[in-house]
Amino acid sequence: MTYHAIAIDGPAASGKSTLAQTLAERLGLVMVNSGAMYRAVTWKILTEQVDPADTESVIRLLNITDIRCGHEGNVSTIRIDGIDPSPFLRKPEINANVSTISAIPQVRDRLVALQRDYLNRTHVVMEGRDIGSVVFPNTAYKIYIDADPSVRDARRSDDGEIDSVSKRDADDSSRKTAPLMVADGAAILDTSDLDVSGVVAAAIQILGRQGFPMPQNAPILPNEEPSTPMRWIYWLCWMSFGAAYRTLFGLRIIGDENLIKAGPVLIASNHQSFLDPPLIGNLYKTEIVYFARKTLFSGIGAWFYPQWNAIPIDQEKPDTSSMKSAIRKLKEGWRVLVFPEGQRTFDGKISEAAPGIGMIAAKAGVPIQPVRIFGAYKALPRGSGKISLSRITVKVGPPILLSAEEFKVYSNKEGYLALTERIMMAIKAL
């Protein structure tokens, strides 16, 4: 399984820890406070009465010190030679010396390795000063938060701490090893005039734009807009189809906790009948985009299908313009439904897929949501025109979450085929 990291960087008292902790609770991640790790090492060095400026002595002590990192619930833990140093990490002497210790390359190498190890076992939101630039430079989810120095000094004072944020800024920004900086690709968020809920709401929006796979059941803050409201005609059809599926076909949804809630998503489903597009659309509380064959866009269909965000596609030949439209919609933040098989099944079985979905997925670089439909073929078989009251079940699988580097592997014709096969295997496994 591929695990993901949200990197939150910024200067002292900008609100990194509060944001990271809240996001961890909201999104079901583990919050790792990298600063606490450096403070813990600083505590050990001062406890052993080693001069922080004596680099050689610091390194010798570090080499014989047992450092264990883990997590309890969604909060990271650290033990130094079996001791939990957390009650002591905000003492003035720690504040005064942590930048000196953090600037030692061997200290950073040891702790960065421990920080990266978290990603071998869980999703994390990690805050610090070099998370997006050094620890996880390849993550797509980076936020740099800042605030006016006077605001940050006031926050420090409210917390009962007396160190100068300006001095910390100068020390952290000027060190040779992993200096404080805005990482490539990071979104900058100024928290000077925002309360905690405002910061979290803004961060959620940023992560959505960056394509982070939000869990469907992530709680919404009161001042957050959970989704763009549906247009009335879309909503009317959405409500009507939803009621029909539940009452006529006993619709059952399995695995809806796997649905990605925010940001762009490529939905990949098998195709059993004309019932499928609105069936998948009813999984979400926002509008989605899907393909419909070009021949349907005539008469009243020329008006109706665009109201349902349908992209016309020519099934008789490769249609690159339709593919480009889908990719553009994904990059704009939409959910796009694609049936990899390209047409409805003749016998209820999953047929061979065209490589188009692999190309769309690779070029858009967004999370992929595999879905499988059961029973719609019996409810409305291809070519029959007669509806049968057969039960319909939809299974939602865990999303396929790929890093930017993993997407690059699929960025050619062979890659499109391989990614298509991976998507189809995920659908068939449901």
C-alpha positions in Angstrom: 0.0 0.0 0.0 1.2 3.5 -0.8 1.1 5.9 2.2 0.8 9.7 1.9 2.4 12.6 3.8 1.0 16.1 4.3 4.0 18.4 4.9 3.3 21.5 7.0 6.2 23.9 7.3 6.6 27.3 8.8 8.4 29.4 11.4 7.9 29.3 15.2 4.4 30.0 16.5 2.8 30.1 13.1 0.3 27.5 14.1 1.8 24.4 12.6 1.2 22.0 15.5 -2.4 23.0 16.0 -3.2 22.7 12.3 -1.4 19.3 12.0 -3.1 17.9 15.1 -6.6 19.0 13.8 -6.0 17.7 10.3 -4.9 14.4 11.8 -8.1 14.1 13.8 -10.2 15.2 10.9 -8.6 13.0 8.2 -7.7 9.9 10.3 -3.9 10.4 9.9 -1.0 10.3 12.4 0.3 13.7 13.4 4.1 13.8 13.7 5.6 16.8 15.5 9.1 16.8 14.1 10.1 19.8 16.3 9.3 17.6 19.4 11.9 15.1 18.1 14.6 17.8 18.0 13.5 19.1 21.4 13.7 15.6 22.8 17.3 15.2 21.6 18.1 18.7 23.0 16.6 17.6 26.4 18.8 14.5 26.4 21.9 16.6 25.7 21.2 19.1 28.4 20.2 16.4 30.9 23.6 14.7 30.3 25.3 18.2 30.8 26.8 18.2 27.3 27.5 21.6 25.9 25.2 22.1 22.8 28.0 24.0 21.1 30.4 21.1 21.5 29.4 19.3 18.3 31.7 16.3 18.7 30.4 15.6 22.2 26.8 15.9 21.0 27.4 13.4 18.2 29.1 10.9 20.6 26.2 11.1 22.9 23.7 10.7 20.0 25.5 7.6 18.8 24.9 5.8 22.1 21.3 7.1 22.6 18.3 4.8 21.9 15.6 6.8 20.1 12.2 5.1 19.5 9.5 6.8 17.5 5.9 5.5 17.3 2.4 6.7 17.7 -0.5 6.3 20.1 -3.8 6.8 18.4 -3.2 9.6 15.9 -0.4 11.3 17.8 3.3 10.5 17.4 5.4 9.5 20.4 9.1 9.5 21.2 11.2 7.7 23.8 14.8 8.6 24.6 16.5 5.7 26.3 13.1 4.5 27.4 12.0 7.8 28.9 9.1 10.0 27.6 10.6 13.5 27.6 7.4 15.3 26.6 6.7 17.0 30.0 10.0 18.9 29.7 10.1 19.9 26.0 8.8 23.5 26.4 11.2 24.6 29.1 13.1 27.9 28.4 16.5 26.1 28.3 15.1 23.8 25.5 13.8 26.8 23.6 17.2 28.5 23.9 19.2 25.6 22.5 17.1 23.6 20.1 18.1 25.6 17.0 21.8 24.9 17.8 21.1 21.2 18.1 18.9 21.1 15.0 21.7 22.7 12.9 24.1 19.7 13.5 23.9 17.6 10.3 24.3 14.2 12.1 21.4 15.0 14.4 19.2 15.9 11.4 20.3 12.7 9.5 19.3 10.5 12.4 15.9 12.2 13.0 15.0 12.6 9.3 15.5 8.8 8.9 13.1 8.2 11.8 10.6 10.7 10.3 10.6 9.1 6.9 10.1 5.7 8.5 6.6 6.7 9.6 5.6 6.6 5.9 6.5 2.9 5.8 3.5 2.1 8.0 0.9 4.9 8.0 -0.4 8.1 6.4 1.0 11.1 8.2 0.6 14.9 8.6 4.0 16.1 9.7 4.9 19.6 10.7 8.3 21.2 11.0 10.7 23.5 9.1 12.0 21.2 6.4 9.3 18.6 5.9 8.3 19.6 2.4 11.9 20.5 1.3 14.0 17.7 2.9 11.9 15.0 4.6 9.2 14.4 2.0 10.3 16.5 -1.0 8.2 14.4 -3.4 4.9 14.7 -1.6 2.2 16.6 -3.5 0.6 17.9 -0.3 2.6 20.8 1.0 1.5 23.8 3.0 3.8 26.6 4.3 2.0 28.6 7.0 3.2 31.9 8.3 2.1 34.9 10.4 3.3 38.3 11.2 6.2 38.2 13.8 4.2 40.4 16.2 1.3 37.9 16.1 3.6 35.0 16.6 5.4 36.7 19.5 1.9 37.2 21.1 1.1 33.6 20.6 4.3 32.6 22.3 3.6 34.8 25.2 0.1 33.4 25.6 1.6 30.0 25.8 3.9 31.1 28.6 7.1 31.0 26.5 9.5 33.9 26.3 11.9 33.1 23.4 12.0 35.5 20.5 10.5 34.2 17.2 12.6 36.7 15.3 15.8 35.1 16.6 14.4 31.6 16.0 13.5 32.6 12.4 17.1 33.9 11.8 18.7 30.8 13.3 16.4 28.4 11.4 16.7 30.3 8.1 20.4 30.8 8.1 21.6 27.3 9.1 23.5 25.4 6.4 21.7 22.1 7.0 18.0 22.0 5.9 17.2 25.7 6.5 13.7 26.9 6.9 12.3 27.7 3.5 9.1 27.5 1.3 9.4 24.1 -0.3 8.8 23.7 -4.1 5.1 23.3 -4.8 4.0 24.4 -1.3 0.9 26.6 -0.9 1.5 29.6 1.4 -1.1 30.2 4.1 -1.0 33.4 6.2 -2.7 32.7 9.6 -2.2 36.2 11.0 -5.9 37.1 10.9 -7.4 33.6 11.1 -8.7 31.6 14.1 -8.1 27.9 14.3 -11.3 26.9 12.4 -10.4 29.4 9.7 -6.9 28.0 9.3 -8.2 24.4 9.1 -10.9 25.4 6.6 -8.3 27.1 4.4 -5.9 24.1 4.7 -8.7 21.7 3.7 -9.4 23.8 0.6 -5.7 23.8 -0.3 -5.4 20.0 0.1 -8.5 19.5 -2.0 -6.9 21.6 -4.8 -3.7 19.6 -4.4 -5.7 16.4 -4.9 -5.4 14.9 -1.4 -7.8 11.9 -1.1 -10.2 13.1 1.5 -12.1 10.3 3.3 -15.8 10.5 2.7 -16.6 10.6 6.4 -14.3 13.4 7.4 -16.3 15.7 9.6 -17.0 19.2 8.3 -16.4 22.3 10.4 -19.5 24.6 10.7 -18.0 27.3 8.6 -16.8 25.0 5.8 -18.7 24.5 2.6 -18.8 20.7 2.1 -19.5 20.9 -1.6 -20.5 23.1 -4.4 -24.4 23.1 -4.5 -26.0 21.1 -7.3 -27.8 23.0 -10.0 -31.6 22.5 -9.6 -32.0 20.3 -12.7 -29.1 18.1 -11.7 -30.4 17.9 -8.1 -33.9 17.0 -9.4 -32.7 14.1 -11.4 -30.3 13.1 -8.7 -33.1 12.9 -6.1 -35.5 11.1 -8.5 -33.0 8.5 -9.6 -31.8 8.0 -6.0 -35.4 7.4 -4.8 -36.0 5.0 -7.7 -32.9 3.0 -7.1 -33.8 2.5 -3.4 -37.4 1.7 -3.8 -37.4 -0.3 -7.1 -34.1 -2.0 -7.0 -33.3 -2.1 -3.2 -30.0 -0.3 -3.8 -27.3 -1.5 -1.5 -23.9 0.3 -1.3 -20.9 -1.6 0.2 -17.7 0.2 1.1 -18.9 3.8 0.9 -16.3 4.6 3.6 -13.8 4.3 0.8 -15.3 7.2 -1.1 -12.9 10.1 -1.6 -14.8 13.2 -0.4 -12.9 16.2 -1.7 -10.8 17.1 -4.7 -10.6 15.6 -8.1 -11.3 11.9 -8.5 -11.3 9.6 -11.5 -14.1 7.1 -10.9 -13.6 3.8 -12.7 -16.6 1.4 -12.9 -17.7 -1.6 -14.9 -20.6 -0.9 -17.3 -23.8 -3.0 -17.1 -26.7 -0.8 -18.3 -28.1 2.7 -19.0 -28.8 2.9 -15.3 -25.1 3.1 -14.5 -24.2 6.8 -14.8 -26.9 8.2 -12.5 -26.3 5.2 -10.2 -22.7 6.1 -9.7 -23.7 9.8 -9.5 -25.9 9.0 -6.5 -22.8 7.9 -4.5 -21.8 11.6 -4.3 -23.4 14.7 -3.0 -21.9 16.9 -5.7 -22.1 16.9 -9.4 -19.9 14.5 -11.4 -18.8 14.4 -15.0 -19.2 11.3 -17.3 -18.9 10.2 -20.9 -22.0 9.6 -23.1 -21.9 8.3 -26.7 -22.1 11.1 -29.2 -25.2 9.7 -30.9 -27.2 10.6 -27.8 -26.6 14.3 -28.3 -29.5 14.9 -30.7 -33.0 16.1 -30.3 -33.8 16.6 -26.6 -30.6 14.8 -25.7 -28.6 17.8 -27.1 -30.1 19.8 -24.2 -30.5 17.1 -21.5 -27.1 15.4 -21.5 -25.0 18.6 -21.1 -27.2 19.4 -18.0 -25.9 16.3 -16.5 -22.3 17.2 -17.4 -21.9 14.6 -20.0 -18.9 14.7 -22.4 -19.8 13.3 -25.9 -17.5 10.6 -27.0 -17.2 8.8 -30.4 -17.2 5.1 -29.7 -16.3 4.2 -33.3 -12.9 5.7 -33.3 -10.3 7.1 -30.9 -11.6 10.4 -29.5 -8.7 12.5 -28.2 -10.8 15.6 -27.8 -13.1 13.9 -25.3 -10.2 12.5 -23.4 -8.7 16.0 -23.2 -12.0 17.3 -21.9 -12.0 14.7 -19.1 -8.4 15.5 -18.2 -9.2 19.2 -18.1 -12.2 18.6 -15.8 -10.1 16.5 -13.4 -7.5 19.2 -13.2 -10.2 21.7 -12.5 -11.2 19.6 -9.5 -14.2 17.6 -10.8 -15.0 14.0 -10.2 -15.1 12.2 -13.6 -16.7 8.8 -14.2 -15.2 6.6 -16.8 -16.3 3.1 -17.9 -13.0 1.5 -19.0 -14.9 -1.1 -21.1 -16.3 1.7 -23.3 -19.7 0.1 -23.7 -22.3 -1.8 -21.8 -21.8 -5.5 -21.3 -23.6 -8.1 -23.5 -23.7 -10.9 -20.9 -23.2 -9.2 -17.5 -19.5 -10.1 -17.3 -16.7 -7.6 -17.3 -15.2 -7.3 -20.7 -11.8 -6.1 -21.9 -10.9 -2.5 -21.3 -9.6 0.1 -23.7 -6.4 1.9 -22.7 -8.1 5.3 -22.6 -8.7 5.3 -18.9 -5.0 4.6 -18.3 -4.1 7.7 -20.4 -6.6 9.9 -18.6 -5.4 8.7 -15.1 -1.7 9.1 -16.0 -2.1 12.6 -17.5 -4.5 13.9 -14.8 -2.5 12.4 -11.9 -5.4 12.2 -9.5 -6.8 9.5 -7.1 -8.6 6.7 -8.8 -11.8 5.3 -7.3 -12.6 1.7 -8.4 -16.3 0.8 -8.3 -18.2 -2.3 -9.3 -21.9 -2.6 -10.1 -23.9 -5.8 -9.6 -27.5 -6.4 -10.8 -27.9 -3.5 -13.1 -27.6 -5.8 -16.1 -30.6 -7.9 -14.9 -32.5 -4.7 -14.1 -32.1 -3.3 -17.6 -30.3 -5.6 -20.0 -28.7 -4.2 -23.0 -31.1 -4.1 -26.0 -34.2 -5.2 -24.0 -35.7 -1.9 -23.1 -37.6 -3.7 -20.3 -37.0 -2.9 -16.6 -36.9 -5.8 -14.2 -37.0 -5.3 -10.4 -33.7 -6.9 -9.7 -31.6 -5.8 -6.7 -28.7 -3.6 -7.5 -25.5 -3.5 -5.4 -22.6 -1.1 -5.8 -19.2 -2.0 -4.2 -16.7 0.8 -3.6 -13.1 -0.2 -3.4 -10.1 1.4 -1.7 -8.8 4.2 -3.9 -5.7 3.8 -6.0 -3.4 6.5 -4.6 -0.2 7.1 -6.6 2.6 9.6 -6.0 3.8 11.9 -8.7 6.8 9.6 -9.3 4.6 6.6 -9.6 2.4 8.4 -12.2 5.6 9.1 -14.3 6.1 5.3 -14.7 2.8 5.2 -16.5 3.4 8.2 -18.8 3.7 6.3 -22.1 1.7 3.9 -24.2 2.9 0.9 -22.4 2.3 2.7 -19.1 -1.3 3.5 -20.2 -1.9 -0.2 -20.8 -0.3 -1.2 -17.5 -2.3 1.4 -15.5 -5.5 0.3 -17.3 -4.9 -3.3 -16.3 -4.2 -2.2 -12.7 -7.5 -0.3 -12.6 -9.4 -3.3 -14.1 -7.9 -5.7 -11.6 -9.1 -3.4 -8.8 -12.6 -3.4 -10.2 -12.7 -7.2 -10.7 -11.4 -7.7 -7.1 -14.6 -6.1 -5.7 
